């Protein structure tokens, strides 16, 4: 019974996100990405864990692209393994996986400490 409520709540939230106007979504994305970029620069972070966004999430792809241009920074993303995930280095090409989530190929590379 508890899972039914969780599922209904999730569906309700997704519907709300889908109805947000494109302009408002674009504007909010820009603000959030700019704040994230400022935080990363201020903190002088070198190893950064982000996510590859789905259509209803904040689009951090421009941030990933920008960070990858900087040699002193490494970008990592989650890679699903069963019900859990591990951290892998962001690299192309991306492949669409379960639930429409895009991921890079699996890697046996051990991620450094995220700082």
C-alpha positions as CSV (number, residue, x, y, z in Angstrom):
1,X,0.0,0.0,0.0
2,X,2.9,2.4,0.8
3,X,4.4,1.9,-2.6
4,X,1.0,2.9,-4.2
5,X,1.1,6.3,-2.5
6,X,4.8,6.8,-3.4
7,X,4.0,5.9,-7.1
8,X,1.0,8.3,-7.2
9,X,3.0,11.1,-5.6
10,X,5.8,10.6,-8.1
11,X,3.3,10.6,-11.1
12,X,1.8,13.8,-9.7
13,X,5.2,15.5,-9.4
14,X,6.2,14.5,-12.9
15,X,3.0,15.9,-14.4
16,X,3.6,19.3,-12.6
17,X,7.1,19.4,-14.0
18,X,6.0,18.6,-17.5
19,X,3.5,21.5,-17.5
20,X,6.1,24.1,-16.6
21,X,6.4,26.5,-19.5
22,X,9.5,26.1,-21.7
23,X,10.6,29.7,-21.3
24,X,10.3,29.5,-17.5
25,X,12.1,26.2,-17.5
26,X,14.9,27.6,-19.7
27,X,15.2,30.7,-17.4
28,X,15.3,28.6,-14.2
29,X,17.9,26.2,-15.7
30,X,20.2,29.1,-16.6
31,X,20.0,30.5,-13.0
32,X,20.7,27.1,-11.4
33,X,23.5,26.2,-13.7
34,X,25.1,29.6,-13.2
35,X,24.9,29.2,-9.4
36,X,26.4,25.7,-9.6
37,X,29.2,26.9,-11.8
38,X,30.0,29.8,-9.4
39,X,30.0,27.4,-6.4
40,X,32.4,25.0,-8.2
41,X,34.8,27.9,-9.1
42,X,34.6,29.3,-5.6
43,X,35.3,26.0,-3.9
44,X,38.0,25.1,-6.5
45,X,36.5,21.7,-6.9
46,X,38.5,19.4,-9.2
47,X,36.5,16.2,-9.2
48,X,32.8,16.9,-9.7
49,X,29.8,14.4,-9.6
50,X,26.8,15.5,-11.6
51,X,24.0,13.7,-13.3
52,X,22.9,13.3,-16.9
53,X,19.5,15.0,-16.8
54,X,16.2,13.6,-18.0
55,X,13.8,16.0,-19.8
56,X,12.0,17.0,-16.6
57,X,15.2,17.8,-14.6
58,X,17.4,20.8,-14.5
59,X,19.6,20.7,-17.6
60,X,23.2,20.6,-16.4
61,X,24.6,19.5,-19.7
62,X,25.9,23.0,-20.5
63,X,27.7,22.9,-17.2
64,X,29.2,19.4,-17.9
65,X,30.4,20.7,-21.3
66,X,32.0,23.8,-19.8
67,X,33.7,21.8,-17.0
68,X,35.1,19.3,-19.4
69,X,36.9,22.0,-21.3
70,X,38.9,22.8,-18.2
71,X,41.9,20.5,-17.9
72,X,42.1,20.7,-14.1
73,X,38.6,19.4,-13.5
74,X,37.1,15.9,-13.9
75,X,33.4,15.2,-14.3
76,X,31.8,12.0,-13.0
77,X,28.3,10.7,-13.3
78,X,26.3,7.8,-11.7
79,X,26.3,4.5,-13.5
80,X,23.4,2.2,-12.5
81,X,24.3,-1.3,-11.3
82,X,21.1,-3.2,-10.4
83,X,19.4,-1.2,-7.6
84,X,22.5,0.9,-6.8
85,X,25.1,2.9,-8.7
86,X,28.8,3.5,-9.0
87,X,30.6,6.6,-10.1
88,X,32.2,6.6,-13.6
89,X,34.0,9.3,-15.5
90,X,31.7,11.2,-17.9
91,X,32.6,10.4,-21.5
92,X,30.9,10.1,-24.8
93,X,29.0,8.3,-26.3
94,X,26.1,8.2,-24.0
95,X,23.6,5.3,-24.2
96,X,20.0,5.3,-23.2
97,X,19.3,2.8,-20.4
98,X,16.4,1.7,-18.2
99,X,13.9,4.5,-17.6
100,X,15.3,6.5,-20.5
101,X,18.4,7.5,-18.4
102,X,21.5,8.2,-20.5
103,X,24.8,6.9,-19.2
104,X,28.4,6.5,-20.5
105,X,29.9,3.0,-20.9
106,X,30.7,1.1,-17.8
107,X,34.3,1.7,-16.5
108,X,36.6,-0.2,-14.2
109,X,38.4,3.1,-13.5
110,X,38.4,3.8,-9.8
111,X,37.1,7.4,-9.1
112,X,39.3,9.7,-7.1
113,X,38.0,11.3,-4.0
114,X,35.4,13.9,-5.0
115,X,36.7,17.2,-3.8
